[in-house]
Amino acid sequence: YDAYYRKAQQIRRLIKNDFVKAFNSVDVIMGPTVPNTAFALGEKSNDPVAMYLEDIYTISTNLAGLPGMSIPAGLVDGKPAGLQLTGNYFAEAKLLNAAHQFQQATDWHQQMPAIKAEG
């Protein structure tokens, strides 16, 4: 218990404190949802570490217990890219409004990646 759980809770508290400090200056934190563009179906199924690392940018939001969402942010080399929005505690309305404003100012939510024909 003391060796792992207590240490994990301490680290979680440090992450939370960093977010609390950041939200003294900003309303919403924006960043990429994942470090890479989409990959082919099954491409990384034999590499669990690579699969885990695709979630690396979303973990801190979850550990801190903050509201977060991912929205379409365009295409990179024809593959979809996501924008992660993180809001302050109990500021879900502000987070949803930022996402709505982004959607109003861009057309990324209407774009689709090209579908390759199999064969």
Beta strands, then each sheet from edge to edge (+ up, - down):
strand 1: 28-32
strand 2: 68-76
strand 3: 79-87
sheet 1: 1+ 3- 2+
end
